[in-house]
Amino acid sequence: MTHVSIEEYRVADGDAGPYAITTGPDRALWFTMVHSDRIGRLVPGREPTGYELGPGRRPTVIVTGPDGALWFTEYGAHQIGRITTDGAIDEFALPTGCGPFGIAAASDGALWFTETAADRVGRITTDGRITEFPLPVTGAFPSAICAGDDGAMWFTLNQANAIGRIGMEGTVTIHPLPTEGAAPVGITAGPDGAVWFVEIAAGQVGRIGRDGRVTEFPLPDRAARPHAITTDGNGDLWFTEWGGNRVGSVAPGGVIEVYDLPTPGSEPHGITLGPDGALWTALEIGALARITVAPACPAPSRQGRFQARPSSR
């Protein structure tokens, strides 16, 4: 079994709510603090810094944009935010009160985002021009979004129990999930050319190929409430278990390993590959956790390896 070491780094007080995290072009970790309306920055080995937004912004997902700045959604203010690596902030109001959540850079040089309350996917250029695309479903709560290897954007439909795909021209395809009430949230492009996602209500990791075929891998703890997922650069995917206080990895073949976080009730949310080659996850208790992976050795306590039996459709 793989040996994993986890260290926590305090970056805010317990009420700040670190939520999403990404690696910026400056080789720093950038993260949102959803409860304190701030954007945080941490260079591994240094003290964290933070940038204030206006009240009620509720920043959620953050990513690096094609222009070398960081872009983020402001769920509470119905805006898209942009922050440069030296801390200059711009905000772009959206046409509707839509609760933007997920955001990702696309192959067309723009950023695409989800509108949870409006059943739409939006597109914003780096100079702030916004286009919205309606989805063919209602009450779907589109959530996380990522760029697929096929040049399209893929996104989770949390309340419609489906995965969506939208081409650069705006054509939308909906792929229902095999498990009822799975409530997918996090999504990422996998190392195998497929898109991988997590099902927060079903306790599963899912995979969808370009042909729309879905495979689901049950977690050892079906009540773990997996939230976010990313790739590690070595062929595996890593996810957070918000309800299980763990992080886990899944190989493309379905082998799952899970690891307890040091602090009980730490509420892990976003996860990313850091500039130092480690995995980093945002903990809502006011910390970031650094996850390092060592060559296989005898399993330490409180860890587990599980071969999932996938279901497909």
N, C-alpha and C positions, 0 to 999 in steps of 0.2 A: 504494500500500500504506500502511496505517496505520503511523505512527511510534510506537514504544513505548519508554519509558525505565524502567529498573529500577534501584532502589537497595536495598541491604541494610542492615538495622539489627540489630546484635547485641543479643540480649535474654537470653541464657543461655550457659553453657558448652556445649561440643560434645557433652557426654553427656546433656544435659537432655531433648532430643528434643521440641521444639515440634511439635505434631501437627495439631490442629484449631484454627480461628480463627473468631471472629464479632465483629460490632460490637454493643456493649452499649448500653443505654438512656442511659448517661452519656457517649456519644460517645467511648468508648475502645475499643480493640481488646482482646479477651479471648481467651486461648489456653491450651490444655492442654499440659503437658510430661509426656509419657507415661513417660519413663524416670526422671524425678526426682520424681514424685508431687507436682506443684505446678500451680497455676493462675497464669498470668501476665496482666498488664494493662499496656497501653501507650497513652498519649495521644500521638498523633503530635506530634513536636517536643520531647517530654519524656523523662525517664529511665524505664525499665520498673520495675515493682514485681511482687512475687510473693507467693503465699500457699501455705503448706505444708499438704499433706494427710497422712494417715497413711501408713506404709510399705505398699508392695504395692498401692496403689490403682490405678495405671495409668490415669489419666484419659484419655479418648479424645475424643469429640465434645462440643462445647459450643455452646449456643444461648441466646438471650434468651427468657425465659419470659413468659407473660401477666401475671405479677405484678411485673414490673420487676426481677427477679433473673436471674442466669445459672444455667442448669441444665446438668449434664454427666453423662456415663456414667463409671462406675469399672469398667473392664473386669476388672481383677485382683481387686477386692474384691466383685464382684457387687452393686453398689450404684448408686443414683442420687444425685448430689450437687447441692447448691444453694448458691450464693454470692451475697450481696448486693453492691451496688456499693461498700459500705464494708468488705467483706471478711469478713463473718460467714458461717460455713459450717455447713450441715446436711447430714446424710447419711441415706439411706433404704435399708435392707436389702431385697433382693428375696427372694421366697419360695423361689426355686430358684437353684442355682449355674449361672447362665445366660450369663455373659460379655456384659453389655450393651454395645452399641457405638454405633449411631446414635440420635439423639434429635431431636425437632422439636416445636414448638408447633402445636396443632391448633385447628380452628375451634370446638371444644367447650369451650375454656378450660383444657384439660389439656395435658400433654405425652405424646407417644407415643414408644416406643423399641423397638429390636430386641434380641432375645435370641439371640445367635449360636449358643450351645451347647444351646439348648433348643427350637429350632424354634417360637418364639413371638414375638408382638408384645405389648408391654406398654403400659399407660396409667397415668400417675400424675397425680393432681390436685395443685394447689398446696399442699394441706395434707397431702400424703403418702399418700393412699389409692391402692392399687395394684390393678390388674386385669390379668390375663394372658389372651391369646387364642391358642390353639393353631393352627398352620398345617397345611394338608392335605398336607404334604410332610415328609420326614425328611432329616436331614443337609444341609439347604438353606443354612445359615449366613446368615441374614438380616443385612444389613449396614447401609447408610445408609437414611435415611427422610426424607420431606419431606411437607408438606401440599400437595395438588393444588388447582387452581382449582375442582374439583368438590366440595370439602368433605371428600373422603376423604384417607387417608394412603397414599402410594405408597412402596415400599421395594424394594431390590435383594436378590435371592436369589443370593448369590455362587456357591454350589456347586450350586444347582439350575438355574443358567443361565436365570433368569427374572426378571420384574418382578412384584411383588405389589401388590395394592390391598386396603385394608381400610376398610370404612365405619365410621361412628361407632357403629353397632350391633354391629360385630364380624364382618360378612360378608366373607369373603376370596375374592378372585379371583386366579388365577395366570395370567400371560401368558408363555409360553416365548419365548425369543429365537431369531432365525433362525440365528445363528452358534453352532456347538457350542463348548463350553468357553470362552465369552466372559468369564465371571467378573465380572459387573457389581459395581461398588462405589459410587462417588459418585452422588448423584441430587439433582435440584432442579426446582422448578416453573419452566417457561420463560415468556418474554414472550408466547408465541403461544397460551397456554392448554393446551399439552401439557406432559408431564414429560420431562426430559432426563437422561441418565445416561452414565456412562463404563464401558467394558469393559476392565478392566485386563489381561486375558490375550489379548484379540483386537486391542488397539490401535485401538479405535473409539469414537466418540461415538454414542449412540443417542437416539432420540426415540420416545415412545409417546403416542398420542392417547387421548382418552377412550374411543374405540371399541376400544382394544387394538391398533390397527395400529402396528407397529414399523418404524422406518426406521433404518438404521445407516450412519454416515459413517466410512469408513476414514481414519486419520491418515496423514500422510506417512511417519512412522516407526512401523511396526506393532509394534515392540518397545519403544515409549516407556512403556508401563505407566501409562496415565492413571488418576488416583486420585480426585480430587474435582472438582466442577463447581458453578458458581454463575452468577447473572445479573449483568450490570453496570449495569442501570438505563437502558441506551441501546438495548436490543433485541438485544444479543449475549450469548452465554454464554462463560464463561472456565473453563478446566480446567488442572489440573496434570499434568505428565508426570514421574512419580516416577522412572522408569527412563531418561528422556531428558534430565533436568536442564533442563526447559523449562516454560514456561506457554504456553497457546494460547487462541485465541478461535475460535468458530464462529458464523456467522450462521445464522438460521433456514433460509436456503436452502442451507446446506451449505458455504459458503466458509470454509476453515480457514486460520488464520495461526498460526505458532508462533515463539517467541522464546526464545533461550538465556538462562539465568540467569547472573549474573556469576561465581559461584564454582562450579567443577567439583564434582560429587558432592554437591550441596547437599540432595538428597532432599526436594523439595517435596511437601507433603501437602495440608492444608486450604487453602481459598481463599474470600475473602469481599469484598464491597464495603465499603470502609472509611468512616469518618465524614467523611473529607476528599474523598470522591468518587473516590479511587483504588482499585484492586484491591490486596489484601494477601494474601500466601500465607505459611504457616508452613514453615520450612525445618528439617529435623531436625538440621542442623549447629549450631543454636543461634541462629538469626536469623529475622527476618521480612523479606520482600521487598515493597517498594512498587512497584506497576506503574501508570504513568500513560500515558494514551493521548492523542496529539496528532492534529490533522487530517492527512489523507493527505499524504505527501511522498515523495521518492525513497527507496527501501528502503535502510536501513543494512545493514551486513554481518551475517552469521550470523542472518538472519531469512528466513522463507519463507512464501509464499502458495500455497495448494493448494485446488483445487476438487474436493471429494470427489464421487465417483460413488456415490450412495446405493443400498443394497439395501433392499428392503421385504418385509414379510409381513403 
